[in-house]
């Protein structure tokens, strides 16, 4: 699986990747591509990615409101997406700001394009 770094940032920063996605990302190996695809295998996770894409960054509570699911359910979906490397989170006090990982999404695109 693609590893993600979790960093503590000052409160004034938003969840934004420090650099744009690399255009030269090689397709992931079959196991990693399968893990990325599995992370997308639930409609709620696709909806979470759409929400994050539209809003650039969201706290978990905002995603809960948008989806209308229990906090624990949304947290589990975010955990799966984060573990696959498709989203990243930055802790700010009691909240975590989530955003799409442009490198994770680029790896997914490269993997699908290589099929």
C-alpha positions as a LaTeX table, in Angstrom:
\begin{tabular}{lrrr}
\hline
Residue & $x$ (\AA) & $y$ (\AA) & $z$ (\AA) \\
\hline
Unk1 & 0.00 & 0.00 & 0.00 \\
Unk2 & 1.01 & 3.58 & $-0.47$ \\
Unk3 & 2.24 & 5.06 & 2.77 \\
Unk4 & 1.13 & 8.47 & 3.91 \\
Unk5 & 2.86 & 10.84 & 6.27 \\
Unk6 & 0.76 & 12.37 & 9.01 \\
Unk7 & 2.09 & 15.68 & 10.19 \\
Unk8 & 0.98 & 18.16 & 12.77 \\
Unk9 & 0.59 & 21.58 & 11.23 \\
Unk10 & $-0.09$ & 24.94 & 12.83 \\
Unk11 & $-3.81$ & 25.77 & 13.13 \\
Unk12 & $-3.72$ & 28.38 & 10.37 \\
Unk13 & $-2.67$ & 25.89 & 7.69 \\
Unk14 & $-5.15$ & 23.96 & 5.63 \\
Unk15 & $-4.73$ & 20.39 & 4.48 \\
Unk16 & $-2.89$ & 20.97 & 1.23 \\
Unk17 & $-0.09$ & 18.87 & $-0.19$ \\
Unk18 & 3.24 & 20.67 & $-0.16$ \\
Unk19 & 3.87 & 19.93 & $-3.84$ \\
Unk20 & 1.66 & 19.14 & $-6.82$ \\
Unk21 & 1.20 & 15.57 & $-7.97$ \\
Unk22 & 4.10 & 14.26 & $-9.98$ \\
Unk23 & 3.25 & 13.64 & $-13.60$ \\
Unk24 & 5.94 & 10.98 & $-13.89$ \\
Unk25 & 4.44 & 8.54 & $-11.40$ \\
Unk26 & 4.92 & 4.94 & $-12.48$ \\
Unk27 & 1.97 & 2.59 & $-12.30$ \\
Unk28 & 1.81 & 0.86 & $-8.92$ \\
Unk29 & 2.37 & $-2.87$ & $-8.61$ \\
Unk30 & $-0.66$ & $-5.17$ & $-8.78$ \\
Unk31 & $-1.06$ & $-5.45$ & $-5.01$ \\
Unk32 & $-1.04$ & $-1.67$ & $-4.56$ \\
Unk33 & $-3.45$ & $-1.13$ & $-7.45$ \\
Unk34 & $-5.78$ & $-3.73$ & $-5.95$ \\
Unk35 & $-5.64$ & $-1.94$ & $-2.57$ \\
Unk36 & $-6.43$ & 1.40 & $-4.23$ \\
Unk37 & $-9.35$ & $-0.16$ & $-6.11$ \\
Unk38 & $-10.62$ & $-1.85$ & $-2.97$ \\
Unk39 & $-10.60$ & 1.49 & $-1.16$ \\
Unk40 & $-12.92$ & 2.85 & $-3.85$ \\
Unk41 & $-15.23$ & $-0.17$ & $-3.67$ \\
Unk42 & $-17.85$ & 1.57 & $-1.52$ \\
Unk43 & $-20.19$ & 4.35 & $-2.71$ \\
Unk44 & $-19.65$ & 6.34 & 0.51 \\
Unk45 & $-15.90$ & 6.46 & $-0.13$ \\
Unk46 & $-16.41$ & 7.74 & $-3.66$ \\
Unk47 & $-18.77$ & 10.38 & $-2.25$ \\
Unk48 & $-16.11$ & 11.36 & 0.32 \\
Unk49 & $-13.57$ & 11.86 & $-2.48$ \\
Unk50 & $-16.10$ & 13.99 & $-4.37$ \\
Unk51 & $-16.75$ & 16.09 & $-1.26$ \\
Unk52 & $-13.04$ & 16.59 & $-0.62$ \\
Unk53 & $-12.43$ & 17.40 & $-4.27$ \\
Unk54 & $-15.10$ & 20.10 & $-4.24$ \\
Unk55 & $-14.08$ & 21.66 & $-0.92$ \\
Unk56 & $-10.28$ & 21.21 & $-0.94$ \\
Unk57 & $-10.32$ & 20.36 & 2.78 \\
Unk58 & $-12.92$ & 19.16 & 5.29 \\
Unk59 & $-13.04$ & 18.18 & 8.89 \\
Unk60 & $-14.65$ & 14.85 & 9.70 \\
Unk61 & $-17.78$ & 16.54 & 11.05 \\
Unk62 & $-18.36$ & 18.29 & 7.72 \\
Unk63 & $-18.16$ & 14.97 & 5.89 \\
Unk64 & $-20.60$ & 13.42 & 8.40 \\
Unk65 & $-23.11$ & 16.19 & 7.69 \\
Unk66 & $-22.72$ & 15.81 & 3.91 \\
Unk67 & $-23.09$ & 12.03 & 3.95 \\
Unk68 & $-25.69$ & 11.73 & 6.68 \\
Unk69 & $-23.89$ & 8.72 & 8.14 \\
Unk70 & $-22.76$ & 8.08 & 11.71 \\
Unk71 & $-19.47$ & 9.66 & 12.78 \\
Unk72 & $-17.93$ & 6.25 & 13.41 \\
Unk73 & $-18.92$ & 5.04 & 9.94 \\
Unk74 & $-17.41$ & 8.09 & 8.25 \\
Unk75 & $-14.26$ & 7.76 & 10.35 \\
Unk76 & $-13.87$ & 4.15 & 9.22 \\
Unk77 & $-14.32$ & 5.12 & 5.55 \\
Unk78 & $-11.75$ & 7.90 & 5.95 \\
Unk79 & $-9.36$ & 5.44 & 7.62 \\
Unk80 & $-9.63$ & 3.07 & 4.63 \\
Unk81 & $-9.05$ & 5.92 & 2.15 \\
Unk82 & $-6.12$ & 7.22 & 4.21 \\
Unk83 & $-4.55$ & 3.77 & 4.54 \\
Unk84 & $-4.76$ & 3.34 & 0.75 \\
Unk85 & $-3.07$ & 6.71 & 0.29 \\
Unk86 & $-6.01$ & 8.42 & $-1.44$ \\
Unk87 & $-6.59$ & 11.00 & 1.30 \\
Unk88 & $-4.41$ & 12.56 & 3.93 \\
Unk89 & $-5.26$ & 14.16 & 7.23 \\
Unk90 & $-3.68$ & 16.83 & 9.34 \\
Unk91 & $-4.45$ & 16.99 & 13.03 \\
Unk92 & $-5.48$ & 20.36 & 14.40 \\
Unk93 & $-6.39$ & 20.09 & 18.05 \\
Unk94 & $-9.38$ & 17.76 & 18.42 \\
Unk95 & $-10.11$ & 17.87 & 14.66 \\
Unk96 & $-8.54$ & 16.30 & 11.64 \\
Unk97 & $-8.63$ & 18.12 & 8.31 \\
Unk98 & $-8.79$ & 15.77 & 5.35 \\
Unk99 & $-7.94$ & 16.37 & 1.71 \\
Unk100 & $-7.28$ & 14.29 & $-1.36$ \\
Unk101 & $-3.73$ & 13.07 & $-1.79$ \\
Unk102 & $-2.84$ & 14.17 & $-5.30$ \\
Unk103 & 0.01 & 11.64 & $-5.45$ \\
Unk104 & $-2.30$ & 8.82 & $-4.35$ \\
Unk105 & $-4.87$ & 9.78 & $-6.95$ \\
Unk106 & $-2.14$ & 10.04 & $-9.60$ \\
Unk107 & $-0.93$ & 6.53 & $-8.70$ \\
Unk108 & $-4.48$ & 5.21 & $-9.06$ \\
Unk109 & $-4.86$ & 6.90 & $-12.46$ \\
Unk110 & $-1.51$ & 5.55 & $-13.64$ \\
Unk111 & $-2.44$ & 2.05 & $-12.49$ \\
Unk112 & $-5.79$ & 2.07 & $-14.27$ \\
Unk113 & $-4.26$ & 3.55 & $-17.42$ \\
Unk114 & $-1.70$ & 0.72 & $-17.48$ \\
Unk115 & $-4.38$ & $-1.98$ & $-17.72$ \\
\hline
\end{tabular}
